[in-house]
Amino acid sequence: MLQQHTHSHQPRPLFDPQIMRGAIMAAVRKLDPRHQVRNPVMFVVEVGSVLTTGLAIQASLGQGEASPGFIWAIALWLWFTVLFANFAEAVAEGRGKAQAATLRQSRRDVQAKQLSSTDRSRGYTTVPSTSLRKGDLVLVEAGDSIPGDGDVIDGVASVDESAITGESAPVIRESGGDRSAVTGGTRVLSDWLIVRITANPGETFLDRMIEMVEGAKRQKTPNEIALNILLASLTIIFLFATVTLLPFSLYSVAAVKALDPASSAAPVTVTVLVALLVCLIPTTIGGLLSAIGIAGMDRMIQANVIAMSGRAVEAAGDVDVLLLDKTGTITLGNRQATAFLPAPGISAARLADAAQLASLADETPEGRSIVVLAKEQYGIRERSIHALEAEFIPFSAQTRMSGVQVPDRTIWKGAVDAIERYLQDRRAALPAQVRADVETIAKAGGTPLVVVEDVTVLGVIQLKDIVKGGIKERFGALRQMGIKTVMITGDNPLTAAAIAAEAGVDDFLAQATPENKLELIREYQRGGRLVAMTGDGTNDAPALAQADVAVAMNSGTQAAKEAGNMVDLDSNPTKLIEVVEIGKQLLMTRGALTTFSIANDIAKYFAIIPAAFATTYPALNRLNIMRLASPQSAIIAAVIFNALVIVGLIPLALRGIAYRPVGAALVLRRNLLIYGLGGLIVPFIGIKLIDMLLVGLGLV
Amino acid sequence: MQWQSYTQLALYLGLLLVCVKPLGAYMARVYSDQPFGLDRLLAPVERGIYRLAGVERKAEMGWKTYAGAVLVFNLLGLLVVYLLQRIQQWLPLNPAQLPAVTADSAFNTAISFASNTNWQGYSGETSLSYLTQMAGLGVQNFLSAATGMAVLVALIRGLSRQSVRTLGNFWVDLTRSTLYILLPLACVVTLLLVSQGVVQSFDPYQSATLLQPTTSSDGTPVTQQVLPLGPAASQIAIKQLGTNGGGFFGVNSAHPFENPTPLSNLVEMLAILLIPAALCYTFGVMVGDRRQGWAVLAAMTLIFVAFMALSVAAEQQAPPLESGAPLATAATPLQAGGNMEGKETRFGIANSALWATATTAASNGSVNSMHDAYTPLGGMVPMVLMQLGEVVYGGVGSGLYGMLTFAIIAVFVAGLMVGRTPEYLGKKIETFEMKMAALIILIPCVTVLLATALAVSTDAGRATVANPGPHGFSEILYAASSAGNNNGSAFAGLGANTPFYNMLLGLAMLSARYWLIVPTLALAGALVRKQRVPTGAGTLPTHTPLFVGLLIGVVLIVGALTFIPALALGPIVEQLML
């Protein structure tokens, strides 16, 4: 019985109770200053928490600058602010760790059957898989786990790769060609393979995957660093703005007292200054920044794509050009029969009947599609080839036709030139109408197959690439986002142009070779564009290495996987579009929360400034437009709002903000409205509500 | 407010905007080495200068060389001005036989004029000889302005060129700015001013007998008045054009010999914003997309108009007198009404408030009225305009390079919001660019805050404050904002010619000017090496009204968020207490 791994196909709920528990513990552990210092914004908050805690203790001992209750409340909520930010990061990491735990189960050490040569008859020695090195040969038989990443150099076997891909249907792995790569931790179900190991222990695909999902080796991405610089400099500015407020306040108090010695003016307290500082510095985005980054990777994993670096996820958002393979991405896997065009004097039903008969034993997708079309259009049911005493004539390179021999006649189908040669040999010719049909089909990007019964030309079957449903709309959406789609195909330019037009791609590369594909990528890059592509074959490797975002198919060769910076476990080339969307969403979420965080400050000023200087200048109370109950309740409410907003936005940080494929100008307008204007208004309401609650509960 | 006021404001803005395109296009040709007419006449002079100075015209500079040249050249200018002040008593053209300026004042003034700030702790007519004014300050008025323009041009080249390492040649940019732009314009403005009666003379100061004798504060009768003279018109023209603002006389353009008529007032006000506004168009032409220049200009103009309206409205509403005495403050055809304290009757409310807005929007700093006597809100307008970083038109060159830095910050946040690595004019904004942009925003803010904090917490700083309470705080904050953003305008009310303020504000001016020029050039140096990414539907458009709004938002928020607490203790509370 196969063990079912469905980890990546069922999206984990946003708040898995088990992850939550772990995250709460981790949030406390992350208070370690050595960890905090990596995030300048939150580090400042932690320093503020320590400082106010000290002041609170001092106040409790009776020498405080304000009432102990007030200072304790501020100190407590500042600690919560740090904890909430830690918690956000821990939740994001927890989701990755849960993923990694599942993966780790497949990485248990196994005994490997090491071979000394490619000849398996010479026996093997049993060694632990951890001792295998690059270049070693191992034998893997039915029931064995594959001990490490490698290339199949001999044998064919069905392999259960569910541990990696989550897909339970076994896949075939064989030497040579594009299906030769095997991954450590997967299991051979039948037959045997000889594998040349291609990765040292600790460097295997599985190891890297675990590392990535755990975020263990997570490095800040370039864009994250740039944003951190902006946040750090805002923090420095606010640090100076609040620190200098103490001398300003002392000066003002002295000035007031000079005029009115009876005034109760008192300088602003350090507690209030720390509260003001924490409210002003961008804690919302600062607290959620790393969670956003980790969640972006996580969303990739949910999409069953493993990114080899955070940088790659980010680059996906910047992609300008998508190179898409025609087959499998733009069109359904294979050509399909779409019409029967009978020759003059022949009924369509007769053509369909003959064509179906000739295709009954033809197991190619094209052959199957002819049978299906005959059934759909003329209700011709499948017949047993044995009952008809028919004999299938398979396609041969010599005749370049295939057909069927029934007792009274022979039916052939094949490309037009092959049929013509066949007819010439029998002193017959192609009717003019049929020739015209053939040309029409070819010009429209289809493939004509001519059907002949003995020497009677029955007509033409039109085979066409079927463009996937909805793909045209998707390309339209990409165009709106400013992304150009380029179809890569081995077809001739005529056929390629027809399919390109039907699918709505912006451009195409016909008669593609690995060389001209690579050249195309370089050309786009020279023009300053970022190129994304998918690939699976070894000959794709140079292009994958050159592309900025390169998604290798998991079914592909080891070389392709090495060259790409992402691996799609579903091996679905259309995934590239999703990858781009996830990358964009990641950047958008960062930008939106930054805007929100900064816009929040306006309301906090209105809450704290009148409160901080209430005794010095009672006139400033006219700025208390929220009508907050008292100076202390105003400041506590602002600090509580500032802490709670981090928690409130964790789901948004993990999910990413709503994403729609529209042009940049529209996206900006929308996000500015929601997060800019929203960020301006929400805190006014939030702080007022918290203030009312504090008063209602009699806490202030 | 009277309809005349509206008309004057509209006329001013209209005239200014009309000049933007022709002057901007002209300057673009000057910097792009295309023929522009005047070069045929002056090219031999230009070549002569290069030969004399040993400058290789075609030699391009990387950002470090360019910055090095800027710094060395400015340091030399600074030393010359310092020396001239210290030895003026032995030099010719000193009819009033003025002694050497004190060391701290000379230090302050030298930095002030080299850094295009033109903060004046001294009074020109009682401190500086004609020679110091002309050879020291006058020359720096040209060269500090040309320095700003050169740095801007280097930044523009950083945006418009791609995949190279060089930004042009500082000596060439400096020479061409002076020779082809500043000098010709200064000649025209000087002649206009002289036609209005601005003095231009080497005669010694004149004495006149007072028709109505008065007594001085110590009770001695005063019957004679000394009328200071000097080569003023020529210096005033460049002081306005180069956003320098250092007045020939102590009271600057409120002095009847500096600014005698409403027409001279209009010309001087136009001269303040002329080049900074036109440079936006130059920028658009040089980056190959005029819309980009118009967008930046639109953002500046919108902020300007809003502040101008606020200032005029605040001044037109005179505050009630503390004594409660009746005061005719309504505007009538015969009087301007409003708060006329500290304003010249020949300019009235509109032209005073407009000047105050323009002179602080640009980093000019000349005044035609005393900002200290404005209503709290009216006085806050120039203060905030300076604290925004002098980017609303701003100084010649420096205003636009500051604004482009804000544009880069705006692009960064907005770019993220559209889901791409942010790019401005096709140049990707990455870590290094953000570092430099952050420095450029950070330094003036920190300078102003620290200088204010130092002044209010030391006896030396508090000693010379004229007014108690929030107004006194405003006076200090204003001085620090002025020096820390290279504006140079004075609120008055603060005795700033003391060793303490001369040193403090001198250092503030130094840091605000050169700590910004170096990161700006580093930014240009990083941008010039990048490829220009082609724009498409996915890239953030930076010429749309939406972006203009966003840019305004970023400028206001960064400025406002930094200074709101300080302002609350100064003008805001003062206004609320009225």
Chai-1 contact restraints between the chains, C-beta under 6 A:
chainA,res_idxA,chainB,res_idxB,connection_type,confidence,min_distance_angstrom,max_distance_angstrom,comment,restraint_id
A,P222,B,E430,contact,1.0,0.0,6.0,A-B,restraint_1
A,P222,B,T431,contact,1.0,0.0,6.0,A-B,restraint_2
A,N223,B,T421,contact,1.0,0.0,6.0,A-B,restraint_3
A,I225,B,T431,contact,1.0,0.0,6.0,A-B,restraint_4
A,A226,B,E430,contact,1.0,0.0,6.0,A-B,restraint_5
A,A226,B,T431,contact,1.0,0.0,6.0,A-B,restraint_6
A,A226,B,M434,contact,1.0,0.0,6.0,A-B,restraint_7
A,I229,B,M434,contact,1.0,0.0,6.0,A-B,restraint_8
A,I229,B,K435,contact,1.0,0.0,6.0,A-B,restraint_9
A,I229,B,A438,contact,1.0,0.0,6.0,A-B,restraint_10
A,L230,B,M434,contact,1.0,0.0,6.0,A-B,restraint_11
A,S233,B,A438,contact,1.0,0.0,6.0,A-B,restraint_12
A,S233,B,L442,contact,1.0,0.0,6.0,A-B,restraint_13
A,I237,B,C445,contact,1.0,0.0,6.0,A-B,restraint_14
A,I237,B,T562,contact,1.0,0.0,6.0,A-B,restraint_15
A,F240,B,V446,contact,1.0,0.0,6.0,A-B,restraint_16
A,F240,B,L449,contact,1.0,0.0,6.0,A-B,restraint_17
A,A241,B,T562,contact,1.0,0.0,6.0,A-B,restraint_18
A,A241,B,P565,contact,1.0,0.0,6.0,A-B,restraint_19
A,T244,B,L449,contact,1.0,0.0,6.0,A-B,restraint_20
A,T244,B,A453,contact,1.0,0.0,6.0,A-B,restraint_21
A,L245,B,P565,contact,1.0,0.0,6.0,A-B,restraint_22
A,P247,B,A453,contact,1.0,0.0,6.0,A-B,restraint_23
A,P247,B,V456,contact,1.0,0.0,6.0,A-B,restraint_24
A,P247,B,S457,contact,1.0,0.0,6.0,A-B,restraint_25
A,F248,B,L569,contact,1.0,0.0,6.0,A-B,restraint_26
A,Y251,B,V456,contact,1.0,0.0,6.0,A-B,restraint_27
A,S252,B,L569,contact,1.0,0.0,6.0,A-B,restraint_28
A,A255,B,P468,contact,1.0,0.0,6.0,A-B,restraint_29
A,A255,B,G469,contact,1.0,0.0,6.0,A-B,restraint_30
A,A258,B,P468,contact,1.0,0.0,6.0,A-B,restraint_31
A,G317,B,G419,contact,1.0,0.0,6.0,A-B,restraint_32
A,G317,B,R420,contact,1.0,0.0,6.0,A-B,restraint_33
A,D318,B,R420,contact,1.0,0.0,6.0,A-B,restraint_34
A,D318,B,T421,contact,1.0,0.0,6.0,A-B,restraint_35
A,Q480,B,A537,contact,1.0,0.0,6.0,A-B,restraint_36
A,M481,B,G538,contact,1.0,0.0,6.0,A-B,restraint_37
A,G482,B,G536,contact,1.0,0.0,6.0,A-B,restraint_38
A,G482,B,A537,contact,1.0,0.0,6.0,A-B,restraint_39
A,G482,B,G538,contact,1.0,0.0,6.0,A-B,restraint_40
A,G528,B,Q531,contact,1.0,0.0,6.0,A-B,restraint_41
A,G528,B,V533,contact,1.0,0.0,6.0,A-B,restraint_42
A,G528,B,P534,contact,1.0,0.0,6.0,A-B,restraint_43
A,K584,B,G419,contact,1.0,0.0,6.0,A-B,restraint_44
A,L587,B,L416,contact,1.0,0.0,6.0,A-B,restraint_45
A,L587,B,G419,contact,1.0,0.0,6.0,A-B,restraint_46
A,M588,B,M417,contact,1.0,0.0,6.0,A-B,restraint_47
A,M588,B,G419,contact,1.0,0.0,6.0,A-B,restraint_48
A,R590,B,L416,contact,1.0,0.0,6.0,A-B,restraint_49
A,G591,B,V413,contact,1.0,0.0,6.0,A-B,restraint_50
A,G591,B,L416,contact,1.0,0.0,6.0,A-B,restraint_51
A,G591,B,M417,contact,1.0,0.0,6.0,A-B,restraint_52
A,A592,B,M417,contact,1.0,0.0,6.0,A-B,restraint_53
A,T594,B,V413,contact,1.0,0.0,6.0,A-B,restraint_54
A,T595,B,V413,contact,1.0,0.0,6.0,A-B,restraint_55
A,D601,B,L561,contact,1.0,0.0,6.0,A-B,restraint_56
A,Y605,B,I564,contact,1.0,0.0,6.0,A-B,restraint_57
A,I609,B,A568,contact,1.0,0.0,6.0,A-B,restraint_58
A,Y617,B,V573,contact,1.0,0.0,6.0,A-B,restraint_59
A,A619,B,V573,contact,1.0,0.0,6.0,A-B,restraint_60
A,A619,B,L576,contact,1.0,0.0,6.0,A-B,restraint_61
A,A619,B,M577,contact,1.0,0.0,6.0,A-B,restraint_62
A,L620,B,V573,contact,1.0,0.0,6.0,A-B,restraint_63
A,R622,B,L576,contact,1.0,0.0,6.0,A-B,restraint_64
A,G663,B,A537,contact,1.0,0.0,6.0,A-B,restraint_65
A,A664,B,V418,contact,1.0,0.0,6.0,A-B,restraint_66
A,A664,B,G538,contact,1.0,0.0,6.0,A-B,restraint_67
A,A664,B,T539,contact,1.0,0.0,6.0,A-B,restraint_68
A,A664,B,L540,contact,1.0,0.0,6.0,A-B,restraint_69
A,A665,B,P541,contact,1.0,0.0,6.0,A-B,restraint_70
A,V667,B,V418,contact,1.0,0.0,6.0,A-B,restraint_71
A,L668,B,A414,contact,1.0,0.0,6.0,A-B,restraint_72
A,L668,B,M417,contact,1.0,0.0,6.0,A-B,restraint_73
A,L668,B,V418,contact,1.0,0.0,6.0,A-B,restraint_74
A,R669,B,L546,contact,1.0,0.0,6.0,A-B,restraint_75
A,N671,B,M417,contact,1.0,0.0,6.0,A-B,restraint_76
